[in-house]
Amino acid sequence: MYQPEMETMAREDLHRLQLERLQATVRRVYERVPFYRQAFDAVHVKPSDIKSLEDVKRLPFTKKSHLRENYPFGLFAVDRSDVVRIHASSGTRGKPTVVGYTKQDIINWSLIVARAIVTAGGNPGDTFHNAYGYGLFTGGLGLHYGAEALGMTLVPVSGGNTPRQITLLEDFQPRGIAGTPSYVLNIAETMESMGKDPRATTLEYGIFGAEPWSEEMRRTLEDKLGLKAVDIYGLSEVMGPGVAIECADAQEGLHVAEDHFYVEVIDPATLQPLPPGQLGELVFTSLTKEAFPVIRYRTGDMAFLYEERCRCGRTHTRMSRIKGRIDDMVIIRGVNVFPSEIESVILSHPDLTPYYQVHIEREGTLDEITVHAEVSEEFLQKTGGFDIDSDHFRRVKHEIIHELRNVLLITTRVHLCEPQTLPRSEGKAIRVVDKRHLYQTNQ
């Protein structure tokens, strides 16, 4: 059902399959999508010019702005009557980006995700707790259909209502769980606040994604829940979750479903392809999508490709975990800062909880960054209570400032908070609060 033979194809055979599917996709969009016909003509490329995988470099890029400019259905390559489902982004920066799926697209996506769940350690017959949100967001339904295609017992909990999540985890005894790492961490800590041991559940593996998360977050989740935490990657514009996933064997790099997606990493400034090992922007070309194919879609996600094959035996290319998004990256006094770099410091400190938030403000002509972090209950018990002027608090604050300076190469401010005062997530966590626009408004 989940086509395991595709994951161990000889590279020559895989490249041959990719080229056939790439050529078919290029012909499809040129004939059926006016935007792509115009974009191809503008760079003087015809479908017949694509004779090798190297020729993908001749094709124009697709950006998120192109999706918004063609809102809602201008990039569809099929008649509306052939579209069986629509997903969309949240649209927080304008109109949402809309993607469509044919019946075959849904079948392909389901099989891709089924394969991904097996890669993460899942098996047919497992009970699988799905805490991703359902709706226009692709996470919930993507994992849902994949789990069903694999033959699992699917518990479609969705996000939120944390006490109910805990009850179902205890009563239904799932072997696997899926959700955003910040929300599943919230579930674990809510259990602890109720006097329950999160490690006492039957969970053995967790599939986490939809937001960047660090190795320190992985260790925290694995320690609190007693499971193996693997990273899944996807985005609605390309398909949804399942584009790539870590294997439970190595947990090092995400295996890209290369029979369905052609992946590149480019320098976001020069737009030139980068070799394996060099960090840049992920670019995907869909190879099998019918309703909404994309050509060289610039994801805005920063990662690199591995050159060597994985010890698990899969032959598909691996990409690194996401370092951050170009639009989440903030530039502070000329230095590029990713929230995941801050997370690695916060989660590695024994006296802090895993919750933090970054506030950016402008004072005069300089940008200032303040990291808000919670001290733990254990720290308060050890030190006699919350007192920011005590030597204990000064020590922690100094240690965090020092570690952040080593990682970010700039000096930050640190504000220590009492436990349970920073926002908890029931979906994607809000890590950065950028207030610099307020300064511009008030000038």
Secondary structure, 3 states (H helix, E strand, C coil): CCCHHHHHCCHHHHHHHHHHHHHHHHHHHHHHCHHHHHHHHHCCCCHHHCCCHHHHHHCCCECHHHHHHCCCCCCCCCCHHHCCEEEECCCCCCCCCEEEECHHHHHHHHHHHHHHHHHCCCCCCCEEEECCCCCCCHHHHHHHHHHHHHCCEEECCCCCCHHHHHHHHHHHCCCEEEECHHHHHHHHHHHHHCCCCHHHCCCCEEEECCCCCCHHHHHHHHHHHCCEEEEEEEECCCCEEEEEEECCCCCCCEEECCCCEEEEEECCCCCCECCCCCCEEEEEEECCCCCCCCCCEEEEEEECECCCCCCCCCCCCEECCCCEECCCCEEECCEEECHHHHHHHHHHCCCEEEEEEEEEEEECCEEEEEEEEEECHHHHHHHCCCCCCCHHHHHHHHHHHHHHHHHHCCCCEEEEECCCCCCCCCCCCCCEEECHHHHHHCC
